[in-house]
Amino acid sequence: MGRDLREDHFSELATQSHIFPVFSNTVENNGLYGFYDFQEYHGDALTIVGRGIGLGRAFYKEGGFGAIGRLLVLRSKDESFCARFLSDYVNHILRIHNESGGIPQLPGSSLSNYWVTLPPLAEQRRIAEVLGVWDRAIEVAGKQLDLARTQKRALMQTLLTPTRRFPGYEGQPWKEVRLGDVLEINYGKSPIAIADDNGDVPIIGTGGQTGFSKTALASGPCIVIGRKGTIDKPKFVNGPFWAIDTTFYCTANNGFDIGFLFNFLQSVDLKKFNEASGVPSLSRETLRSIQLNVPSESEQRQISDVISIAETEITTLETQITRLQAEKKALMQQLLTGQKRLAV
């Protein structure tokens, strides 16, 4: 069981002396809480969340670390298991049961009674090596995705204002307008009467696609904005679709590029325009009143095209990560259950 925090040896940030990560009983940021200047536990171990959100989630620990709170630390007795193998086994094969009617919790004494089925140690290590190839590929793609998202945010910060101009547009002023001047903002409608699983027209809600229809309410390119519920996640839709009654669907007026306006809305914190104390709500008049600065239509298109390239890279990386995760999941189902054996 994780111990109390050793404040005399602790730092929130890594320093030259505080190099050993300290993990708490949470899944956010893999549980990282701070850093110690000493090695409380040696590596080749795993931790398991013992209370609250993420109950039973395992994390492999390769180097020295510290643990606090209700975080469970598992180390092998006489090399009876490979920690990297067991972490995948716990996450994908073992079924952890909540032992509390309130906050979910898993006492260490209860965890010790769970049965696991393990291959020989040499095969465990071989399986861990194979799955580690996918882990490293997912990690690399994840870092590339983080970088691509950071680059897109930087592009938007400079291109959606007159801070950075394309050649030929220097000195041309931007004009201040209201969103209602540049977008036709329409109410979505209830999909109850038109929902049809055999249709090919997507039904779009505040959280994304919710189903299909054979009937379209609008044809893109459009921007869909939440009217109630999730109001801060605008969506770009191409082609015919149906927008449900908790959304607005918006088309660009003449002289304005829909891609530029979509990027602007992505950069705005729409939550600050919430008009309800309960479920977030956004009125059409409030949406129309939001002010923005716009360049000429041709410059809008150039800005939209550049940001679109960055978005395409993000989508490609997201698809790659999803594929790698699916491949690893299928492989784990075979290797962690003994359906497929590895020679050692």
C-alpha positions as CSV (number, residue, x, y, z in Angstrom):
1,M,0.0,0.0,0.0
2,G,1.2,3.5,-0.8
3,R,2.5,5.4,2.2
4,D,2.1,9.0,3.4
5,L,3.8,11.7,1.4
6,R,7.4,12.3,2.5
7,E,7.3,16.1,2.3
8,D,10.9,16.5,3.4
9,H,12.0,14.6,0.3
10,F,9.3,15.9,-2.2
11,S,9.2,18.3,-5.0
12,E,6.3,19.1,-7.3
13,L,8.8,19.5,-10.2
14,A,11.7,17.3,-11.3
15,T,15.1,18.7,-10.3
16,Q,18.6,17.5,-10.4
17,S,18.1,15.8,-7.0
18,H,14.4,15.0,-7.2
19,I,14.4,12.5,-10.1
20,F,12.2,9.6,-8.9
21,P,8.5,10.0,-9.8
22,V,5.9,9.8,-7.1
23,F,2.5,8.3,-8.1
24,S,-0.8,8.8,-6.4
25,N,-4.1,6.9,-6.5
26,T,-5.4,8.3,-9.8
27,V,-5.3,7.6,-13.5
28,E,-4.9,11.3,-14.6
29,N,-1.4,11.8,-16.1
30,N,-0.8,8.1,-15.2
31,G,-1.0,9.1,-11.5
32,L,2.1,11.3,-11.5
33,Y,2.0,13.5,-8.4
34,G,5.6,14.8,-8.1
35,F,9.1,13.7,-7.4
36,Y,11.3,12.3,-4.6
37,D,15.0,12.6,-4.1
38,F,15.2,8.9,-3.1
39,Q,14.0,5.6,-4.5
40,E,11.1,4.3,-2.4
41,Y,10.5,1.3,-4.6
42,H,12.7,-0.3,-7.2
43,G,11.5,-0.7,-10.8
44,D,10.0,-3.7,-12.5
45,A,6.9,-3.4,-10.5
46,L,3.3,-2.4,-11.2
47,T,0.8,-0.2,-9.4
48,I,-2.9,-0.6,-9.2
49,V,-5.5,2.0,-8.4
50,G,-7.1,0.9,-5.1
51,R,-9.8,3.5,-4.6
52,G,-12.1,5.8,-6.6
53,I,-12.0,6.5,-10.4
54,G,-10.0,4.0,-12.3
55,L,-10.3,1.3,-9.7
56,G,-8.2,-1.7,-10.7
57,R,-6.2,0.1,-13.4
58,A,-2.6,-1.1,-13.6
59,F,0.5,0.8,-14.6
60,Y,3.9,-0.8,-15.2
61,K,6.8,0.9,-13.4
62,E,10.2,0.4,-15.0
63,G,12.5,2.6,-12.8
64,G,12.6,3.7,-9.2
65,F,9.5,5.5,-7.9
66,G,7.4,6.5,-4.9
67,A,3.8,5.7,-4.1
68,I,1.3,7.5,-1.9
69,G,-2.3,7.1,-0.7
70,R,-4.4,4.0,-1.6
71,L,-2.2,3.1,-4.6
72,L,-1.3,-0.6,-4.5
73,V,2.2,-1.6,-5.4
74,L,2.9,-5.2,-6.7
75,R,6.4,-6.7,-6.9
76,S,7.3,-10.2,-7.8
77,K,8.1,-12.8,-5.1
78,D,11.2,-14.8,-6.3
79,E,10.6,-13.7,-9.9
80,S,7.2,-15.5,-10.1
81,F,5.8,-13.0,-12.7
82,C,6.9,-10.4,-15.2
83,A,5.5,-7.0,-14.0
84,R,5.1,-5.7,-17.6
85,F,3.1,-8.8,-18.5
86,L,1.0,-8.7,-15.4
87,S,0.0,-5.0,-15.9
88,D,-1.5,-5.8,-19.3
89,Y,-3.1,-8.9,-17.8
90,V,-4.8,-7.0,-15.0
91,N,-6.0,-4.3,-17.4
92,H,-7.4,-6.5,-20.1
93,I,-8.2,-10.0,-18.6
94,L,-8.7,-9.6,-14.8
95,R,-12.2,-8.5,-13.7
96,I,-11.9,-6.2,-10.6
97,H,-15.0,-6.0,-8.4
98,N,-15.9,-2.9,-6.4
99,E,-16.2,-3.8,-2.7
100,S,-17.9,-0.7,-1.5
101,G,-21.4,0.8,-1.9
102,G,-19.9,4.3,-1.8
103,I,-16.5,5.2,-3.2
104,P,-15.1,2.3,-5.2
105,Q,-12.3,0.6,-3.4
106,L,-10.0,-2.4,-3.6
107,P,-8.1,-3.4,-0.5
108,G,-4.8,-5.0,-1.0
109,S,-5.9,-8.0,1.1
110,S,-8.8,-8.6,-1.4
111,L,-6.5,-8.2,-4.5
112,S,-4.2,-10.9,-3.2
113,N,-7.1,-13.4,-3.4
114,Y,-7.7,-12.9,-7.1
115,W,-6.6,-15.9,-9.3
116,V,-4.6,-15.3,-12.4
117,T,-3.4,-17.8,-15.1
118,L,0.2,-17.3,-16.1
119,P,2.4,-18.9,-18.6
120,P,6.1,-19.7,-17.7
121,L,8.1,-16.7,-16.8
122,A,10.2,-16.8,-20.0
123,E,7.0,-16.7,-22.1
124,Q,5.6,-13.9,-20.0
125,R,8.7,-11.8,-20.8
126,R,8.5,-12.7,-24.5
127,I,4.8,-11.6,-24.6
128,A,5.7,-8.4,-22.8
129,E,8.4,-7.7,-25.4
130,V,6.0,-8.3,-28.3
131,L,3.3,-6.1,-26.7
132,G,6.0,-3.5,-25.9
133,V,6.5,-3.0,-29.7
134,W,2.9,-1.7,-30.0
135,D,3.2,0.3,-26.8
136,R,6.3,2.1,-28.1
137,A,4.6,2.7,-31.5
138,I,1.5,4.1,-29.7
139,E,3.7,6.3,-27.5
140,V,5.6,7.7,-30.5
141,A,2.4,8.5,-32.4
142,G,0.9,10.0,-29.2
143,K,3.9,12.4,-28.9
144,Q,3.6,13.3,-32.6
145,L,-0.1,14.0,-32.1
146,D,0.6,16.2,-29.1
147,L,3.1,18.2,-31.2
148,A,0.7,18.4,-34.1
149,R,-2.1,19.8,-31.8
150,T,0.4,22.3,-30.3
151,Q,1.4,23.4,-33.8
152,K,-2.2,23.8,-34.9
153,R,-3.0,26.0,-31.8
154,A,0.0,28.2,-32.5
155,L,-1.1,28.6,-36.2
156,M,-4.6,29.5,-35.1
157,Q,-3.3,32.1,-32.6
158,T,-1.2,33.8,-35.3
159,L,-3.4,33.4,-38.4
160,L,-6.8,34.2,-36.9
161,T,-5.5,37.6,-36.0
162,P,-3.6,40.1,-38.1
163,T,-0.4,39.1,-36.3
164,R,0.9,37.1,-39.3
165,R,0.0,37.9,-42.8
166,F,0.4,36.1,-46.1
167,P,2.5,37.8,-48.9
168,G,0.4,40.3,-50.8
169,Y,-2.0,41.0,-47.9
170,E,0.3,43.2,-45.7
171,G,-1.4,46.5,-44.9
172,Q,-4.9,45.3,-45.9
173,P,-7.1,46.0,-42.8
174,W,-9.4,43.5,-41.2
175,K,-12.9,44.5,-40.4
176,E,-14.9,43.9,-37.2
177,V,-18.2,42.1,-37.7
178,R,-20.7,40.2,-35.6
179,L,-21.1,36.4,-36.1
180,G,-24.7,37.1,-37.1
181,D,-23.3,39.2,-40.0
182,V,-21.3,36.3,-41.4
183,L,-23.3,33.2,-40.5
184,E,-26.9,32.1,-41.2
185,I,-27.8,30.5,-37.8
186,N,-30.6,27.9,-38.0
187,Y,-32.3,25.8,-35.4
188,G,-32.0,22.0,-35.5
189,K,-35.0,19.8,-35.3
190,S,-36.0,16.7,-33.4
191,P,-34.9,13.5,-35.1
192,I,-37.6,11.2,-33.6
193,A,-39.7,11.0,-36.7
194,I,-36.9,10.6,-39.2
195,A,-34.4,8.4,-37.4
196,D,-33.7,5.3,-39.6
197,D,-30.9,2.8,-39.1
198,N,-31.1,1.9,-42.8
199,G,-30.4,5.5,-43.8
200,D,-27.1,7.0,-44.8
201,V,-27.6,10.6,-43.7
202,P,-25.9,11.2,-40.4
203,I,-27.8,12.7,-37.5
204,I,-25.6,15.2,-35.7
205,G,-26.0,16.2,-32.0
206,T,-24.0,18.2,-29.5
207,G,-21.6,15.3,-29.0
208,G,-21.3,14.2,-32.6
209,Q,-23.1,11.6,-34.7
210,T,-26.0,9.9,-32.9
211,G,-27.6,7.9,-35.7
212,F,-28.8,7.8,-39.3
213,S,-31.7,9.0,-41.3
214,K,-32.9,8.8,-44.9
215,T,-33.9,12.5,-44.7
216,A,-31.6,15.5,-44.6
217,L,-32.3,18.8,-42.9
218,A,-29.3,20.6,-44.4
219,S,-26.4,20.1,-46.7
220,G,-22.9,21.1,-45.8
221,P,-20.5,22.6,-45.6
222,C,-22.0,23.7,-42.3
223,I,-21.0,24.3,-38.7
224,V,-23.0,22.6,-36.0
225,I,-23.0,24.3,-32.6
226,G,-24.6,23.0,-29.4
227,R,-27.6,25.0,-28.2
228,K,-28.1,23.0,-25.0
229,G,-25.6,20.7,-23.2
230,T,-22.2,20.7,-24.9
231,I,-22.1,24.2,-26.3
232,D,-18.3,24.6,-26.7
233,K,-17.5,21.8,-29.3
234,P,-18.5,23.1,-32.8
235,K,-18.4,20.5,-35.5
236,F,-17.7,20.9,-39.2
237,V,-20.1,18.9,-41.5
238,N,-19.7,18.3,-45.2
239,G,-22.6,16.7,-47.2
240,P,-26.2,16.2,-46.2
241,F,-27.1,15.7,-42.6
242,W,-29.8,16.2,-39.9
243,A,-29.1,18.5,-37.0
244,I,-31.0,17.7,-33.8
245,D,-33.1,20.1,-31.9
246,T,-30.4,20.9,-29.2
247,T,-28.1,22.3,-31.9
248,F,-27.8,25.2,-34.4
249,Y,-26.6,24.6,-37.9
250,C,-24.8,27.4,-39.6
251,T,-23.9,28.3,-43.2
252,A,-21.6,31.1,-44.3
253,N,-23.0,34.2,-45.9
254,N,-21.6,35.5,-49.2
255,G,-18.1,36.9,-48.9
256,F,-17.1,34.7,-46.0
257,D,-15.3,31.3,-45.8
258,I,-17.0,28.6,-43.7
259,G,-13.6,27.0,-42.9
260,F,-12.2,30.3,-41.5
261,L,-15.3,30.8,-39.4
262,F,-15.2,27.3,-38.1
263,N,-11.6,27.8,-37.0
264,F,-12.6,31.0,-35.3
265,L,-15.3,29.3,-33.3
266,Q,-12.9,26.5,-32.3
267,S,-10.6,29.3,-30.8
268,V,-13.4,30.9,-28.8
269,D,-14.4,29.8,-25.3
270,L,-18.1,29.4,-25.9
271,K,-18.7,28.4,-22.3
272,K,-18.4,32.0,-21.2
273,F,-21.6,32.7,-23.2
274,N,-23.6,30.1,-21.2
275,E,-27.0,31.6,-20.2
276,A,-28.2,28.9,-17.8
277,S,-27.3,27.9,-14.2
278,G,-28.0,24.2,-14.9
279,V,-27.6,22.6,-18.3
280,P,-25.4,24.9,-20.4
281,S,-27.5,26.9,-22.9
282,L,-26.6,29.2,-25.7
283,S,-29.2,31.5,-27.4
284,R,-29.2,32.4,-31.1
285,E,-29.1,36.1,-30.3
286,T,-26.1,35.7,-28.0
287,L,-24.3,33.6,-30.7
288,R,-25.1,36.3,-33.3
289,S,-23.7,39.0,-31.1
290,I,-20.2,37.5,-30.8
291,Q,-17.7,39.8,-32.4
292,L,-14.7,38.9,-34.6
293,N,-12.3,40.4,-37.0
294,V,-12.1,39.1,-40.6
295,P,-9.8,39.7,-43.6
296,S,-10.8,39.6,-47.2
297,E,-12.5,36.4,-48.4
298,S,-9.4,35.2,-50.3
299,E,-7.2,35.6,-47.3
300,Q,-9.8,33.8,-45.2
301,R,-9.5,30.9,-47.6
302,Q,-5.7,30.8,-47.4
303,I,-5.8,30.8,-43.6
304,S,-8.4,28.0,-43.7
305,D,-6.3,25.9,-46.1
306,V,-3.2,26.1,-44.0
307,I,-5.0,25.2,-40.8
308,S,-6.8,22.4,-42.7
309,I,-3.4,20.9,-43.5
310,A,-2.6,20.8,-39.8
311,E,-6.0,19.3,-39.0
312,T,-5.4,16.6,-41.6
313,E,-2.2,15.6,-39.9
314,I,-4.0,15.4,-36.6
315,T,-6.7,13.2,-38.0
316,T,-4.1,10.9,-39.7
317,L,-2.3,10.5,-36.4
318,E,-5.5,9.9,-34.5
319,T,-6.5,7.2,-37.0
320,Q,-3.0,5.6,-36.7
321,I,-3.3,5.5,-32.9
322,T,-6.7,4.0,-33.1
323,R,-5.5,1.3,-35.5
324,L,-2.5,0.5,-33.3
325,Q,-4.6,0.2,-30.2
326,A,-7.0,-2.1,-32.0
327,E,-4.1,-4.3,-33.2
328,K,-2.7,-4.5,-29.6
329,K,-6.1,-5.3,-28.1
330,A,-6.6,-8.2,-30.6
331,L,-3.1,-9.4,-29.9
332,M,-3.5,-9.3,-26.2
333,Q,-6.7,-11.3,-26.4
334,Q,-4.7,-14.1,-28.0
335,L,-1.4,-13.8,-26.0
336,L,-2.8,-13.1,-22.5
337,T,-5.3,-16.0,-22.6
338,G,-3.1,-18.6,-24.1
339,Q,-5.0,-18.8,-27.4
340,K,-1.6,-18.1,-29.1
341,R,1.7,-19.3,-27.6
342,L,5.1,-17.8,-28.2
343,A,8.2,-19.9,-28.5
344,V,11.0,-18.9,-26.1
